[in-house]
Amino acid sequence: MDFELTEEQKIMQTTIRDFAKNELEPVADELDQAEEFPWKNFKRMAELGLTGMILPAEYGGSGSDELSLNIAIEEIAKACASTAHILDSHLLLCASPIYHFGNDEQRQRFLPPLAKGERVGSYGLTEPDAGSDITNIKLKAVKDGENYVLNGQKTFISNGEVCETAIVFASIPELAPRGMTAFVVEMGMPGFTKGKKFKKLGMRTATTAELFFEDCRVPEANRLGEEGTLLTNTAMAKLYGSELAMKAATWGIQIFGGYGYMMEYPMQRYFRDAKLTEIYEGTSAMQRLVISRAVLG
């Protein structure tokens, strides 16, 4: 595989690097301390076409390839990891699954406002008793005519405080233990509410909250894929990347010595932000379990 950047990708990289250096980096520490969702950052990413990068133009996106998106997220993360995480949750965990696993009607309905940054997307998997082990998910989806009735809650949801469109995983009781199904839930649906915003060690600008479902009626047309379908993680890449990020941040603290340990210098923010990558979207311990099961059978 050729990883040499095209001229177009190099131009895009320079544009995003300048944006990150000039607009994101100067306010990163301030936003981290305030622990507030960076609406200005998000709107600027939308203006630059970043919130719909890998989506086709027919759905409001810019049709970029995966490598270009990785380049963009890398440049953004150098300046503000929280803003990169917001884009990741919005685009890769919400919009992209709708594009890949939804039908054309769902794509036409849900993707344009996400691609244009008119709505913020999120991904609801984690629960109080179900983090990396999704077999413990308690959120239930019971079929009732042309709707599903959802009851339960999600926790530690990135973009949860501000999301208007969320992919939510629920268990269909009659299909247990293989009843895990994804639904597109939108703000305004009766019975769908948000809970408290959490105070976190790192990635504090990427605000995280609870989502509650009390007799929330979700149309069958909002079911993503067939009943009992689960989107899978690339466990090896996630494990390697997250642990390398944590090692690099730890080395950075050591290299800067006492200055690296001081709150007025940004190294401590990089360290706090990197730690989350070993926890969210499947802990390192769970990734090792997934890998060992695949290798050993």
C-alpha positions in Angstrom: 0.0 0.0 0.0 1.3 3.4 -1.0 1.2 5.9 2.0 2.8 8.7 0.1 0.5 11.7 0.3 -0.9 13.2 -2.9 -0.5 16.8 -3.7 -4.2 17.4 -2.8 -3.7 15.7 0.6 -0.6 17.7 1.3 -2.5 20.9 0.6 -5.3 19.7 2.8 -2.8 18.8 5.6 -1.3 22.3 5.4 -4.8 23.9 5.6 -5.8 21.9 8.6 -2.4 22.3 10.3 -2.8 26.1 10.0 -6.4 26.0 11.3 -5.3 23.9 14.3 -2.2 26.0 15.0 -4.0 29.4 14.7 -7.5 28.7 16.0 -7.5 25.5 18.2 -4.1 25.6 20.0 -4.5 29.1 21.5 -7.7 28.2 23.3 -7.1 24.6 24.1 -6.0 25.1 27.7 -8.7 27.7 28.4 -11.4 25.3 27.1 -9.9 22.4 29.0 -10.1 24.4 32.3 -13.7 25.5 31.5 -14.8 22.0 30.6 -17.2 23.3 28.0 -18.1 22.0 24.6 -16.2 24.1 22.0 -19.1 25.2 19.8 -16.9 27.7 17.9 -14.4 24.9 17.1 -17.2 22.6 16.0 -18.8 25.2 13.7 -15.4 26.1 12.2 -14.8 22.4 11.5 -18.1 22.3 9.7 -17.3 25.4 7.7 -14.1 23.6 6.6 -16.0 20.5 5.6 -14.5 18.3 8.3 -17.8 17.2 9.8 -18.7 15.3 6.6 -15.2 14.4 5.3 -15.7 10.7 4.3 -19.4 11.1 3.3 -20.4 11.3 -0.4 -21.5 14.7 -1.7 -25.0 13.4 -2.3 -25.4 13.2 1.5 -23.8 16.6 2.2 -20.2 15.4 2.6 -17.0 16.2 0.9 -16.2 12.7 -0.3 -12.7 12.5 1.2 -10.9 9.2 1.6 -10.1 7.6 5.0 -6.4 8.6 4.8 -7.3 12.2 4.4 -9.6 12.0 7.5 -6.7 10.4 9.5 -4.5 13.3 8.4 -7.0 15.8 9.5 -7.7 14.2 12.9 -3.9 13.9 13.5 -3.4 17.6 12.8 -6.3 18.6 15.0 -5.2 16.3 17.9 -1.8 17.9 18.0 -3.5 21.2 18.9 -6.5 19.9 20.9 -7.1 16.2 21.5 -10.6 17.0 22.8 -11.7 18.6 19.5 -10.3 15.6 17.6 -12.3 13.3 19.9 -15.4 15.3 19.2 -14.9 15.0 15.5 -14.2 11.2 15.9 -17.4 10.6 17.9 -19.5 12.7 15.5 -18.2 11.4 12.2 -16.7 8.0 12.7 -19.0 6.7 15.5 -22.2 8.2 14.4 -22.4 9.4 10.8 -20.1 6.7 9.3 -22.1 3.8 10.6 -25.3 5.3 9.3 -23.7 5.6 5.9 -22.3 2.0 5.9 -25.1 0.2 7.6 -28.2 2.3 7.0 -30.5 2.1 4.0 -30.7 4.9 1.4 -33.8 6.5 3.1 -31.9 6.7 6.4 -28.8 8.2 4.7 -30.9 10.8 3.0 -32.7 11.7 6.3 -29.9 11.6 8.9 -26.6 12.3 7.1 -26.9 15.8 5.6 -27.4 17.7 8.9 -24.6 15.7 10.4 -22.3 16.3 7.5 -23.0 20.0 7.5 -22.5 20.2 11.3 -26.1 21.3 11.8 -26.5 18.5 14.3 -23.9 16.9 16.7 -23.7 13.1 16.6 -22.8 10.6 19.4 -22.6 6.9 20.0 -24.3 5.3 22.9 -22.9 1.9 24.0 -21.6 2.1 27.6 -23.8 1.6 30.6 -23.2 1.6 34.3 -22.9 -2.2 34.3 -21.7 -2.6 30.7 -18.5 -0.9 29.6 -16.2 -2.9 27.4 -18.3 -6.1 28.0 -21.4 -5.3 25.9 -23.0 -8.6 26.8 -24.2 -6.9 30.1 -26.2 -4.2 28.3 -29.5 -3.6 30.0 -31.1 -1.1 27.7 -34.1 -3.0 26.3 -35.9 -2.5 23.0 -39.3 -4.1 22.8 -41.2 -4.2 19.5 -44.6 -2.5 19.6 -46.3 -2.2 16.2 -44.1 0.0 14.0 -42.1 1.2 16.9 -39.6 -0.1 19.5 -40.0 1.0 23.1 -36.6 1.7 24.7 -36.0 1.6 28.5 -32.7 2.0 30.2 -29.7 4.3 30.3 -26.3 5.0 28.8 -23.4 6.6 30.6 -20.0 8.2 29.8 -21.3 9.1 26.3 -18.9 11.4 24.4 -20.8 14.4 22.9 -23.7 13.2 25.1 -24.3 16.6 26.6 -24.9 18.3 23.2 -25.8 15.5 20.8 -29.0 15.7 18.7 -28.5 12.4 16.8 -27.2 9.3 18.6 -26.6 5.7 17.6 -27.8 3.7 20.6 -27.3 0.0 21.2 -30.1 -1.9 22.9 -30.9 -5.6 23.5 -34.0 -7.2 22.1 -35.1 -9.6 24.9 -36.6 -12.3 22.7 -33.4 -12.6 20.7 -31.1 -12.8 23.8 -28.2 -13.4 24.0 -27.7 -12.2 20.4 -30.3 -9.5 20.3 -27.9 -6.5 20.2 -29.4 -3.9 17.8 -28.5 -0.3 16.9 -31.1 2.5 16.6 -30.8 6.1 15.5 -32.4 8.2 18.3 -33.0 11.9 18.0 -33.5 14.7 20.4 -37.2 15.6 20.8 -38.3 12.0 20.9 -40.6 11.6 24.0 -38.8 9.7 26.7 -35.3 10.5 25.6 -33.5 12.8 28.0 -29.9 13.7 29.1 -28.4 13.5 32.5 -25.5 15.1 34.2 -22.2 16.2 32.6 -19.3 14.3 34.1 -16.1 16.0 35.4 -13.2 14.2 33.8 -9.4 13.9 34.2 -8.7 14.5 30.5 -10.5 15.3 27.2 -12.5 17.7 29.3 -13.6 19.9 26.3 -15.2 16.8 24.8 -18.0 16.8 27.2 -19.4 13.5 28.4 -22.9 12.8 29.8 -25.6 10.3 30.6 -28.5 9.4 28.3 -31.9 8.2 29.6 -34.7 6.3 27.9 -38.1 6.0 29.6 -40.7 4.4 27.4 -38.9 6.1 24.5 -40.7 5.2 21.2 -38.3 4.8 18.3 -39.8 4.1 14.9 -38.8 0.9 13.2 -37.5 3.0 10.4 -34.8 4.2 12.8 -33.4 0.7 13.3 -29.9 0.5 11.8 -29.5 -2.7 10.0 -31.2 -6.0 11.0 -32.1 -7.1 14.5 -29.2 -8.7 16.3 -26.4 -7.0 14.1 -23.2 -5.6 16.1 -20.5 -3.3 14.7 -17.0 -4.7 15.5 -13.8 -3.0 16.7 -10.4 -3.4 15.2 -9.0 -4.5 18.5 -5.3 -4.8 17.6 -5.0 -1.3 16.0 -6.9 0.2 18.9 -4.7 -1.5 21.5 -1.5 -0.6 19.8 -2.4 3.0 19.1 -3.8 3.9 22.5 -0.9 2.4 24.4 1.6 4.0 22.2 -0.1 7.4 22.8 0.1 6.8 26.6 3.8 5.8 26.4 4.6 8.9 24.3 2.8 11.2 26.8 4.6 9.6 29.7 7.9 10.0 28.0 7.0 13.6 27.3 6.4 14.3 31.0 9.8 12.7 31.9 11.7 14.6 29.2 10.4 18.0 30.4 11.0 17.0 34.0 9.5 19.4 36.5 8.1 21.6 33.8 6.2 18.6 32.4 4.6 18.2 35.7 3.4 21.8 36.1 -0.2 22.7 35.2 0.8 25.9 33.3 2.5 23.8 30.6 0.6 21.8 28.1 2.4 18.4 28.6 0.1 17.6 31.5 -2.9 18.0 29.2 -1.5 15.7 26.6 -0.9 13.1 29.4 -4.4 13.4 30.8 -6.0 13.2 27.3 -3.9 10.2 26.2 -5.0 8.1 29.2 -8.6 8.1 28.0 -7.6 6.3 24.8 -6.8 3.2 26.9 -10.2 3.3 28.4 -12.9 4.4 26.0 -14.3 2.3 23.1 -13.0 -0.8 24.8 -10.3 -0.9 27.5 -6.9 -2.2 26.7 -7.6 -5.3 28.9 -10.8 -6.0 26.9 -8.9 -5.5 23.6 -6.4 -8.1 24.7 -9.2 -10.5 25.6 -10.8 -10.0 22.2 -7.5 -10.6 20.5 -6.6 -13.7 22.5 -10.0 -15.2 21.7 -9.5 -14.6 18.0 -5.9 -16.0 18.0 -6.4 -18.9 20.4 -10.0 -19.8 19.4 
